[in-house]
């Protein structure tokens, strides 16, 4: 059964860019595309806006515009559209739970993460257990930059499995190479115990140890996706900084985020935070297992 890629639309250029990206990805995956717009009638003081029929027609037009756009570009694509009669965040969370991937528009570069994504996108990103891709409208200089890699950040080997699975599948579907990036720093003395020292000695030093850890994490996915050319990139520095520096040719940047819990709904992680602020390409945020 084909998968489902869902796009949350709000009528902005950024959400139309998200629909374009999602349509191309659906074609690559052989998936169905679902276009959704959350709307409930809210009587307002402005007379014309208080008319329920007017508001409903506007909501339907948001979906129609996006559907016409993607079907013109991808005539064979299976596309459905739906008005979700609920508040926006709960509606998108429910839609994400029924999809393999949720795609949202991002407002672009900003100084605050809430401004960058918008409050709706940020709340959804914090709470959903489904991978989310954030897409912004292309920048004027985007065509000048070669984009021929999927770039993925790899830290903890076990937690990175869902992230690597997503990244390798994306690279295979897009027919591009994959760059696996791992950042490292000299560990604090208090956590640098005998076992860690022995592991570093056996590997020939700290950097070779980090290279081994990255190679070990990537190896099973190399075997599952032999058609994907892989570059392993290890560099000393902050994880967000190293990841962004290694993303110059990224057409998609993939980062992990711990699954939401009762006490961490406000957090998405420093690396995801940096990627969403500064990456010049779509960013996929994948919950860890």
JONORRA-V845995 format. One record per helix or strand of 3 or more residues. SS is the DSSP state (H for helix, E for strand). FROM is the first residue (numbers start at 0). TO is the last residue. If there is no record, write none. Layout:
{{SS,FROM,TO} {SS,FROM,TO}}
//
This chain:
{{E,3,7} {H,12,28} {E,31,37} {H,51,72} {E,78,83} {H,87,96} {E,100,104} {H,112,116} {H,118,126} {E,131,134} {H,141,143} {E,148,152} {H,160,173} {E,176,183} {H,188,190} {H,193,202} {H,205,223} {E,229,235} {H,238,244} {E,249,256} {H,269,277} {E,281,286}}
//
